[in-house]
Amino acid sequence: MNIVIGIVLIILAVLTVVYLIRNKLLKILSKLLHVGFVVLLLTTLSALFLPQFYTSVADFTLQNTGTLQSIQNIDTQVTNLINTPQNFLDSISNLFNPKAEEEESPETGILEKNLYPSLVNGLGFIYRIFALVLSIAGLIAIIYFSYNFESVNQIKKLENRIAKLEKQIAAAESPGP
């Protein structure tokens, strides 16, 4: 049997099961819509009022992907390149009058000071915009689905009411004892 036919048959089986239990699924999905609305609302508010959260996430992402380490390595190479003439002059001067070795304090490089913060802020801004757009789109979708589910529920209520009224009409039309 072809694998595509097998996949299509599995999809048909899943869709058939979903169709058969759609009433129960509507209740579950309705509850999930309530939870999803609250989560997306909080995400929207955090994107608007908590930019430091997204900046922290961007910083964490850049550290974990090795971007910070790469910038520090490039900084080390650039600093060595810039300091080579001074180191050469210092070594010549130490030949003629030796001094005690000075310990260099570890300082952040040029790129780490200037490029990395703007990179973190830019990525944090992209995360904020992404979260804002997705959460607003999700809120719109949830509102749309909630109207759909509500209309399905109203149709079921009306069908039940019509069935009840038809029984009452049938009982009223039938000759009594």
NORPETA-V705899 format. One record per residue. N is the residue number from 1. RES is the residue in one letter. OMEGA is omega as a letter, one per 30 degrees, with the letter a starting at -180 (none if undefined). Layout:
BEGIN
n=N res=RES omega=OMEGA
n=N res=RES omega=OMEGA
END
This chain:
BEGIN
n=1 res=M omega=l
n=2 res=N omega=a
n=3 res=I omega=l
n=4 res=V omega=l
n=5 res=I omega=l
n=6 res=G omega=l
n=7 res=I omega=l
n=8 res=V omega=l
n=9 res=L omega=l
n=10 res=I omega=l
n=11 res=I omega=l
n=12 res=L omega=l
n=13 res=A omega=l
n=14 res=V omega=l
n=15 res=L omega=l
n=16 res=T omega=l
n=17 res=V omega=l
n=18 res=V omega=l
n=19 res=Y omega=a
n=20 res=L omega=a
n=21 res=I omega=a
n=22 res=R omega=a
n=23 res=N omega=l
n=24 res=K omega=l
n=25 res=L omega=l
n=26 res=L omega=l
n=27 res=K omega=l
n=28 res=I omega=a
n=29 res=L omega=l
n=30 res=S omega=l
n=31 res=K omega=l
n=32 res=L omega=l
n=33 res=L omega=l
n=34 res=H omega=l
n=35 res=V omega=l
n=36 res=G omega=l
n=37 res=F omega=a
n=38 res=V omega=a
n=39 res=V omega=a
n=40 res=L omega=l
n=41 res=L omega=l
n=42 res=L omega=l
n=43 res=T omega=l
n=44 res=T omega=l
n=45 res=L omega=l
n=46 res=S omega=l
n=47 res=A omega=a
n=48 res=L omega=a
n=49 res=F omega=l
n=50 res=L omega=a
n=51 res=P omega=a
n=52 res=Q omega=l
n=53 res=F omega=a
n=54 res=Y omega=l
n=55 res=T omega=l
n=56 res=S omega=l
n=57 res=V omega=l
n=58 res=A omega=l
n=59 res=D omega=l
n=60 res=F omega=l
n=61 res=T omega=a
n=62 res=L omega=l
n=63 res=Q omega=a
n=64 res=N omega=l
n=65 res=T omega=l
n=66 res=G omega=a
n=67 res=T omega=l
n=68 res=L omega=l
n=69 res=Q omega=l
n=70 res=S omega=l
n=71 res=I omega=l
n=72 res=Q omega=l
n=73 res=N omega=l
n=74 res=I omega=l
n=75 res=D omega=l
n=76 res=T omega=l
n=77 res=Q omega=l
n=78 res=V omega=l
n=79 res=T omega=l
n=80 res=N omega=l
n=81 res=L omega=l
n=82 res=I omega=a
n=83 res=N omega=a
n=84 res=T omega=l
n=85 res=P omega=a
n=86 res=Q omega=l
n=87 res=N omega=l
n=88 res=F omega=l
n=89 res=L omega=l
n=90 res=D omega=a
n=91 res=S omega=l
n=92 res=I omega=l
n=93 res=S omega=l
n=94 res=N omega=l
n=95 res=L omega=a
n=96 res=F omega=l
n=97 res=N omega=a
n=98 res=P omega=l
n=99 res=K omega=l
n=100 res=A omega=l
n=101 res=E omega=l
n=102 res=E omega=l
n=103 res=E omega=l
n=104 res=E omega=l
n=105 res=S omega=l
n=106 res=P omega=l
n=107 res=E omega=a
n=108 res=T omega=a
n=109 res=G omega=a
n=110 res=I omega=a
n=111 res=L omega=a
n=112 res=E omega=l
n=113 res=K omega=a
n=114 res=N omega=a
n=115 res=L omega=a
n=116 res=Y omega=l
n=117 res=P omega=l
n=118 res=S omega=l
n=119 res=L omega=l
n=120 res=V omega=l
n=121 res=N omega=l
n=122 res=G omega=l
n=123 res=L omega=l
n=124 res=G omega=l
n=125 res=F omega=l
n=126 res=I omega=l
n=127 res=Y omega=a
n=128 res=R omega=a
n=129 res=I omega=l
n=130 res=F omega=l
n=131 res=A omega=a
n=132 res=L omega=a
n=133 res=V omega=a
n=134 res=L omega=a
n=135 res=S omega=l
n=136 res=I omega=l
n=137 res=A omega=l
n=138 res=G omega=l
n=139 res=L omega=l
n=140 res=I omega=l
n=141 res=A omega=l
n=142 res=I omega=l
n=143 res=I omega=l
n=144 res=Y omega=a
n=145 res=F omega=l
n=146 res=S omega=l
n=147 res=Y omega=l
n=148 res=N omega=a
n=149 res=F omega=l
n=150 res=E omega=l
n=151 res=S omega=l
n=152 res=V omega=l
n=153 res=N omega=l
n=154 res=Q omega=l
n=155 res=I omega=l
n=156 res=K omega=l
n=157 res=K omega=l
n=158 res=L omega=l
n=159 res=E omega=l
n=160 res=N omega=a
n=161 res=R omega=l
n=162 res=I omega=l
n=163 res=A omega=l
n=164 res=K omega=l
n=165 res=L omega=l
n=166 res=E omega=l
n=167 res=K omega=l
n=168 res=Q omega=l
n=169 res=I omega=l
n=170 res=A omega=l
n=171 res=A omega=a
n=172 res=A omega=a
n=173 res=E omega=a
n=174 res=S omega=a
n=175 res=P omega=a
n=176 res=G omega=l
n=177 res=P omega=none
END
